[in-house]
């Protein structure tokens, strides 16, 4: 059976997933970041337009992880969003992500534009190597209703119901709110 699968795969009769044996690259990670952001941002904007910030908090709580999970299943990458001021527990950065976020903030302070701000490297953790990639997320106008310095009381209450340990407020337009953080085992 194994021999016939290999022969069929080599002959092109069985389509193997694109990520099955490929080495990860920045280009691949950028493409996934564009897919993730390209699906998430319009969905959040649509929710804000149709229901406002309070229902959008529930939408973001359920839809963002679903989009990440589906894209992860499709691509073979571990996909997340992290922040130095996390909203939920999955947004809490690990040591590597914290260092990269701090590096992004230093770059922003020195005048580097957020657009295109990214970092990647091969990391060894407990003997296992992975390719890690992060892309900075800028705080835009639409973000400020839930992440800004003046969050309305009903919005704040809705946030704290779903995210009791929320720290993701106090941002101004143009700050780095966090980053897309992706990894793929080598």
C-alpha positions in Angstrom: 0.0 0.0 0.0 2.8 2.5 0.9 4.6 1.8 -2.3 1.5 2.3 -4.4 0.8 5.6 -2.6 4.3 6.8 -3.2 4.1 5.8 -6.9 0.7 7.6 -7.3 2.0 10.6 -5.5 5.1 10.8 -7.6 3.0 10.4 -10.8 0.8 13.3 -9.7 -2.4 11.2 -9.4 -2.7 12.0 -5.7 -2.7 15.7 -4.7 -0.6 16.1 -1.6 -1.2 19.3 0.5 1.0 22.1 -0.6 2.4 22.4 3.0 3.2 18.7 3.4 6.9 18.8 2.7 7.7 22.5 1.9 10.1 24.6 3.9 8.4 27.7 5.3 9.4 31.1 3.9 8.7 34.7 4.6 6.7 34.8 1.3 4.5 32.0 2.5 4.0 33.6 5.9 3.2 37.0 4.3 0.6 35.3 2.1 -1.0 33.7 5.1 -1.0 37.0 7.0 -2.7 38.6 4.1 -5.3 35.8 4.0 -5.9 36.1 7.7 -6.1 39.9 7.8 -8.0 39.9 4.5 -10.7 37.7 6.0 -10.8 39.0 9.6 -10.7 42.8 9.0 -13.6 43.0 6.6 -15.7 40.7 8.8 -15.0 42.9 11.8 -15.7 46.1 9.8 -19.0 44.6 8.6 -20.0 43.6 12.1 -19.2 47.1 13.4 -21.2 48.7 10.6 -24.2 46.4 11.1 -24.3 46.1 14.9 -21.7 48.4 16.4 -19.0 47.6 18.9 -20.9 45.7 21.6 -22.0 42.8 19.3 -18.7 42.9 17.5 -16.9 41.9 20.7 -18.8 38.6 20.8 -18.2 38.3 17.0 -14.5 38.8 17.4 -14.3 36.5 20.4 -15.7 33.6 18.3 -14.9 34.5 14.7 -11.2 35.4 14.9 -10.2 32.1 16.5 -12.3 30.2 14.0 -10.6 32.0 11.0 -7.2 31.3 12.6 -8.1 27.6 13.1 -9.4 27.1 9.6 -6.4 28.8 8.0 -4.1 26.7 10.3 -5.8 23.5 9.1 -5.5 24.6 5.5 -1.8 25.7 5.6 -0.1 23.6 8.3 1.0 26.8 10.2 0.2 27.6 13.8 -1.6 31.0 13.6 -2.2 33.5 16.3 -2.4 37.2 17.2 -0.4 38.4 20.2 0.0 41.7 22.0 2.0 43.2 24.9 -1.4 44.2 26.2 -3.4 41.1 25.5 -7.2 40.9 25.4 -7.5 37.1 25.8 -5.2 34.4 27.1 -4.3 33.2 23.6 -3.0 36.7 22.8 -0.4 36.6 25.6 3.0 36.5 23.9 5.7 34.0 24.7 9.3 35.1 25.4 10.2 35.2 21.7 7.1 37.1 20.7 7.6 39.6 23.5 11.1 40.3 22.3 9.9 40.8 18.7 7.0 43.1 19.8 9.4 45.2 21.8 11.7 45.3 18.7 8.7 46.5 16.6 7.9 49.2 19.1 11.5 50.4 19.1 11.4 50.5 15.3 8.2 52.5 15.3 9.8 55.0 17.8 12.7 55.4 15.5 10.4 56.3 12.6 10.0 52.9 10.8 6.5 52.7 9.3 4.4 49.8 10.7 3.4 48.7 7.2 5.9 46.0 6.2 7.2 45.6 9.7 8.0 41.9 10.1 10.5 39.5 11.6 11.3 35.9 11.2 13.9 33.3 12.2 14.4 29.6 12.8 14.1 28.9 16.5 15.1 25.8 18.5 12.9 25.0 21.5 13.4 21.8 23.5 15.4 20.3 20.6 12.7 21.0 18.0 13.2 23.6 15.3 10.5 25.8 13.9 10.2 28.7 11.5 8.7 31.7 13.3 7.2 34.8 11.7 5.6 38.0 13.1 4.0 40.9 11.3 3.0 44.0 13.2 -0.6 45.1 13.4 -1.3 48.8 13.4 -4.1 50.4 15.4 -6.6 51.9 12.9 -9.7 54.0 13.4 -12.0 51.0 13.5 -9.9 49.5 16.3 -10.3 52.5 18.7 -14.0 51.8 19.6 -12.8 48.7 21.5 -9.0 49.2 22.0 -8.8 53.0 22.3 -8.3 55.4 25.2 -12.0 56.3 25.5 -13.9 53.1 25.4 -17.7 53.6 26.0 -19.1 52.0 29.2 -21.3 49.4 27.4 -18.4 48.4 25.2 -16.1 48.1 28.3 -18.7 45.9 30.1 -19.1 43.6 27.1 -15.3 43.3 26.8 -15.0 42.3 30.5 -17.7 39.7 30.3 -15.7 37.8 27.6 -12.2 38.9 28.6 -12.1 39.4 32.4 -8.3 40.1 32.3 -8.4 42.4 29.4 -5.4 44.7 29.0 -5.9 45.7 25.3 -7.2 49.3 25.7 -5.5 52.6 25.8 -4.2 52.6 22.2 -4.0 55.6 19.8 -4.2 55.5 16.1 -0.9 54.4 14.5 0.4 52.5 17.5 1.4 48.8 17.3 -1.6 47.0 18.8 0.1 43.6 18.4 1.2 41.2 15.7 0.2 38.2 13.7 2.4 35.4 15.0 2.9 32.2 12.9 5.1 29.2 13.3 5.7 26.0 11.4 7.7 23.0 12.6 10.7 22.1 10.5 
